[in-house]
Amino acid sequence: MPLTAESAAQQIQDRLKDIQQHIHKVDNERRRAENSIASLVRAQQNPNPKLKTLLQSKILEATQEEATIRAALAKIHEIRNIRNERRIQARNAGNKEAIRRGALMKMVQLSAQTLPLFVGKPGERAPALCGAIPAESSYVAKVGDNVAALAKGIDEEENWILAEVVQFLHRQNKYDVIDIDEEQKDRHVLSKRKVIPLPLMRANPETDGHALFPKDTVVMALYPQTTCFYKAIVHRLPQTATEEYEVLFEDSSYLNGYAEPLPVAQRYVIAYRTTKKSAGSGSGNLSSA
């Protein structure tokens, strides 16, 4: 059943109210936790036979606070899904709003900045499509997901572009994608091997460093202010959850073959995949694009 604008607005409003309640609950739990920490410090300074019981109760309080925060994050994720569903319905109905180039670039950047951060439980490793961890071979990207797609342009040359999944054709094992660039908006039907799902979560360098590309790894990265992926080398890893990679894009106009380092968000740094063009002529760098 189609999601009407009124229904979507009401659902979002309901979830915003839930989030507000969760925030107030977290504030209360945080204040209680601060008092608990103070009591623990005092108990450690003076021998206390009830210290173990006190520790267990404080661990329980921390677990409850974590559950509340995760519940709030789940509501935020639901809002994102509702907005995305409405956008897809509008596109399918032909009600597409023209987006200026500058606004599109801001949306691309905002999409990366607001990508959910993976916060695992003790001992839990980052899952597929978190940071540098690729999707399983059987994975199929959902309608509306952003992907990197190897598509032909007007000049018939293949390039990796930022695209959106329109549908997956199961019988053909192919994706139907649309160029994210408003100036192009070309539709492409591509085999699964020509489509790379982008990360669905950011990896926290402080807790899940294994989910980041190591320094000097050859990758494909979205060049700033464009919607194309180019070959690059990881120059510097993000040090915090909000930082970006610094990468060196391949550019034959430089003596060493690589341009100066540029920042690229985790969402737009993916594993390098060779193509006939890159293997044969060595093109695909910025100076020849």
C-alpha positions as CSV (number, residue, x, y, z in Angstrom):
1,M,0.0,0.0,0.0
2,P,1.5,3.4,-1.1
3,L,2.7,5.6,1.7
4,T,0.9,9.0,1.5
5,A,2.5,12.2,2.4
6,E,0.1,12.7,5.3
7,S,0.8,9.1,6.6
8,A,4.5,9.6,6.3
9,A,4.4,12.9,8.1
10,Q,2.4,11.3,10.9
11,Q,4.7,8.3,11.2
12,I,7.8,10.6,11.4
13,Q,6.1,12.8,14.0
14,D,5.3,9.8,16.1
15,R,8.9,8.6,16.0
16,L,10.2,12.0,16.8
17,K,8.1,12.0,20.0
18,D,9.5,8.6,20.8
19,I,13.0,9.8,20.3
20,Q,12.3,12.8,22.6
21,Q,11.1,10.4,25.3
22,H,14.2,8.3,24.9
23,I,16.5,11.3,25.2
24,H,14.9,12.4,28.4
25,K,15.2,8.8,29.7
26,V,18.9,8.7,28.7
27,D,19.5,12.0,30.5
28,N,17.9,10.6,33.7
29,E,19.9,7.4,33.4
30,R,23.1,9.3,32.8
31,R,22.7,11.4,35.9
32,R,21.9,8.3,37.9
33,A,25.1,6.7,36.4
34,E,27.2,9.6,37.5
35,N,26.0,9.2,41.1
36,S,26.6,5.4,40.8
37,I,30.2,6.0,39.7
38,A,30.8,8.3,42.7
39,S,29.4,5.6,45.1
40,L,31.7,3.0,43.4
41,V,34.7,5.1,43.9
42,R,33.9,5.6,47.6
43,A,33.3,1.9,48.0
44,Q,36.7,1.0,46.5
45,Q,38.5,3.4,48.8
46,N,36.9,1.8,51.9
47,P,36.6,-2.0,52.2
48,N,33.0,-2.9,51.5
49,P,31.6,-6.5,51.5
50,K,28.8,-5.3,49.2
51,L,31.2,-4.1,46.5
52,K,30.4,-7.0,44.2
53,T,26.7,-6.5,44.5
54,L,27.1,-2.8,43.9
55,L,29.2,-3.4,40.7
56,Q,26.5,-5.8,39.4
57,S,23.7,-3.3,39.9
58,K,25.8,-0.6,38.1
59,I,26.4,-2.9,35.2
60,L,22.7,-3.4,34.9
61,E,22.1,0.3,34.9
62,A,24.7,0.8,32.2
63,T,23.0,-2.0,30.1
64,Q,19.6,-0.3,30.5
65,E,21.1,3.0,29.3
66,E,22.7,1.3,26.3
67,A,19.3,-0.3,25.4
68,T,17.6,3.1,25.6
69,I,20.2,4.7,23.3
70,R,19.9,1.8,20.8
71,A,16.1,2.2,20.8
72,A,16.5,5.9,20.0
73,L,18.9,5.1,17.1
74,A,16.4,2.5,15.8
75,K,13.7,5.2,15.6
76,I,16.1,7.5,13.7
77,H,16.7,4.6,11.3
78,E,13.0,4.1,10.8
79,I,12.6,7.8,10.0
80,R,15.3,7.5,7.3
81,N,13.5,4.5,5.8
82,I,10.2,6.4,5.7
83,R,11.7,9.4,4.0
84,N,13.5,7.1,1.5
85,E,10.3,5.2,0.8
86,R,8.4,8.5,0.1
87,R,11.3,9.6,-2.2
88,I,11.2,6.4,-4.2
89,Q,7.4,6.6,-4.6
90,A,7.6,10.1,-5.8
91,R,10.3,9.2,-8.3
92,N,8.3,6.2,-9.6
93,A,5.2,8.5,-10.0
94,G,7.3,10.9,-12.1
95,N,7.2,13.6,-9.4
96,K,10.9,14.3,-9.4
97,E,12.2,17.6,-8.0
98,A,15.1,19.1,-10.0
99,I,18.1,19.4,-7.9
100,R,20.9,21.9,-8.6
101,R,24.4,20.6,-8.9
102,G,25.6,22.3,-5.7
103,A,22.6,21.0,-3.7
104,L,23.3,17.5,-5.1
105,M,26.9,17.6,-3.9
106,K,25.8,18.7,-0.4
107,M,23.3,15.8,-0.3
108,V,26.0,13.3,-1.3
109,Q,28.2,14.6,1.5
110,L,25.4,14.7,4.0
111,S,24.5,11.1,3.2
112,A,28.0,10.1,4.1
113,Q,28.1,12.2,7.3
114,T,24.8,10.8,8.6
115,L,25.6,7.2,7.8
116,P,24.9,5.1,10.9
117,L,27.9,4.3,13.1
118,F,28.3,0.7,14.0
119,V,28.4,0.3,17.8
120,G,28.9,-3.3,18.6
121,K,28.5,-5.1,21.9
122,P,31.6,-6.5,23.7
123,G,33.3,-9.1,21.4
124,E,31.1,-8.3,18.4
125,R,32.9,-7.8,15.2
126,A,31.8,-5.3,12.5
127,P,29.4,-6.9,10.0
128,A,29.4,-6.9,6.2
129,L,29.0,-3.4,4.6
130,C,30.5,-1.7,7.6
131,G,33.4,0.4,6.5
132,A,35.7,-1.6,4.3
133,I,34.0,-4.9,4.9
134,P,32.4,-6.0,1.6
135,A,29.0,-7.4,1.1
136,E,28.5,-11.2,0.9
137,S,28.5,-12.6,-2.6
138,S,24.8,-13.4,-2.4
139,Y,23.8,-10.0,-1.1
140,V,21.4,-7.9,-3.2
141,A,21.2,-4.2,-2.6
142,K,17.8,-2.8,-1.8
143,V,15.7,-0.4,-3.9
144,G,16.9,3.1,-3.2
145,D,20.4,2.1,-2.0
146,N,23.4,3.9,-3.4
147,V,26.0,1.8,-5.3
148,A,29.0,2.2,-7.4
149,A,28.1,1.1,-10.9
150,L,30.4,0.5,-13.9
151,A,28.3,2.2,-16.7
152,K,29.0,3.4,-20.2
153,G,28.8,7.1,-20.8
154,I,28.0,9.1,-24.0
155,D,31.5,8.3,-25.3
156,E,30.9,4.6,-24.7
157,E,33.7,4.4,-22.1
158,E,33.0,2.6,-18.9
159,N,33.4,4.5,-15.6
160,W,32.4,3.8,-12.0
161,I,29.6,6.2,-11.1
162,L,27.5,6.9,-8.1
163,A,24.1,5.4,-8.8
164,E,20.8,4.4,-7.1
165,V,19.2,1.0,-7.3
166,V,15.8,1.1,-9.1
167,Q,15.2,-2.6,-9.0
168,F,17.0,-6.0,-9.1
169,L,16.0,-8.2,-12.0
170,H,16.3,-11.7,-10.3
171,R,15.7,-13.7,-13.5
172,Q,18.5,-11.9,-15.3
173,N,20.7,-11.5,-12.1
174,K,21.1,-7.8,-13.1
175,Y,20.6,-4.4,-11.5
176,D,18.5,-1.6,-12.9
177,V,20.2,1.6,-11.6
178,I,19.9,5.3,-12.3
179,D,22.8,7.8,-12.4
180,I,22.6,9.9,-9.2
181,D,23.8,12.9,-11.2
182,E,20.7,15.1,-12.1
183,E,22.4,16.3,-15.3
184,Q,22.6,12.7,-16.5
185,K,19.8,10.6,-14.9
186,D,20.6,7.8,-17.3
187,R,19.2,4.3,-16.5
188,H,21.5,1.3,-16.8
189,V,20.8,-2.4,-16.6
190,L,24.1,-4.0,-15.4
191,S,25.2,-7.4,-14.4
192,K,25.8,-7.9,-10.7
193,R,29.5,-7.9,-11.1
194,K,29.4,-4.3,-12.4
195,V,27.6,-3.0,-9.2
196,I,29.3,-2.6,-5.8
197,P,27.0,-1.9,-2.8
198,L,28.3,1.0,-0.7
199,P,28.8,0.7,3.1
200,L,25.6,0.9,5.1
201,M,27.5,1.8,8.3
202,R,30.6,3.6,9.3
203,A,33.3,1.8,11.3
204,N,34.6,3.4,14.5
205,P,38.4,3.6,14.2
206,E,38.8,3.4,18.0
207,T,36.9,0.1,18.3
208,D,36.8,-1.5,14.9
209,G,40.0,-0.6,13.1
210,H,39.9,-3.9,11.3
211,A,36.9,-2.6,9.3
212,L,39.0,0.1,7.7
213,F,41.3,-0.1,4.7
214,P,45.0,-0.2,5.8
215,K,47.3,2.6,4.7
216,D,48.7,2.3,1.1
217,T,45.7,0.1,0.0
218,V,44.7,0.6,-3.6
219,V,41.0,1.6,-3.5
220,M,38.3,3.4,-5.6
221,A,37.1,6.6,-4.1
222,L,34.6,9.2,-5.0
223,Y,36.4,12.3,-6.2
224,P,35.2,15.4,-4.2
225,Q,32.4,17.4,-5.9
226,T,31.9,14.7,-8.5
227,T,29.8,11.5,-8.8
228,C,32.6,9.4,-10.2
229,F,34.9,6.9,-8.5
230,Y,38.6,6.9,-9.4
231,K,41.6,4.8,-8.5
232,A,43.4,6.0,-5.4
233,I,45.7,5.0,-2.5
234,V,44.9,5.3,1.1
235,H,47.2,7.9,2.6
236,R,45.8,8.4,6.0
237,L,43.1,6.5,8.0
238,P,40.3,8.3,10.0
239,Q,41.3,8.5,13.6
240,T,37.8,9.1,15.0
241,A,34.3,8.2,14.0
242,T,33.7,11.6,12.4
243,E,36.9,11.8,10.4
244,E,37.4,10.9,6.8
245,Y,40.1,9.0,4.9
246,E,42.8,11.0,3.1
247,V,43.5,9.4,-0.3
248,L,45.9,10.0,-3.2
249,F,44.1,10.0,-6.5
250,E,45.9,8.6,-9.5
251,D,46.9,11.5,-11.7
252,S,49.6,11.3,-14.4
253,S,50.1,15.0,-14.4
254,Y,52.1,14.6,-11.2
255,L,55.6,13.3,-11.2
256,N,54.9,10.5,-8.8
257,G,51.6,9.6,-10.6
258,Y,49.4,10.7,-7.7
259,A,47.7,14.0,-6.7
260,E,47.9,15.7,-3.3
261,P,45.8,14.0,-0.5
262,L,42.1,14.7,-0.4
263,P,39.5,13.8,2.2
264,V,36.9,11.2,1.2
265,A,34.2,9.8,3.6
266,Q,34.1,6.1,4.5
267,R,30.9,5.7,2.5
268,Y,32.7,6.5,-0.7
269,V,35.9,4.5,-0.3
270,I,35.5,0.9,-1.7
271,A,37.7,-2.0,-2.8
272,Y,39.5,-1.5,-6.1
273,R,38.2,-3.5,-9.0
274,T,40.0,-3.7,-12.3
275,T,38.3,-3.0,-15.6
276,K,39.3,-3.7,-19.2
277,K,40.0,0.0,-19.5
278,S,42.2,0.3,-16.4
279,A,44.0,-3.0,-17.2
280,G,44.6,-2.2,-20.8
281,S,45.3,1.6,-21.2
282,G,45.9,2.6,-17.6
283,S,43.2,5.2,-18.0
284,G,40.8,6.0,-15.3
285,N,43.0,8.6,-13.6
286,L,42.0,12.2,-13.3
287,S,44.1,13.6,-16.0
288,S,42.6,11.3,-18.6
289,A,39.0,11.4,-17.4
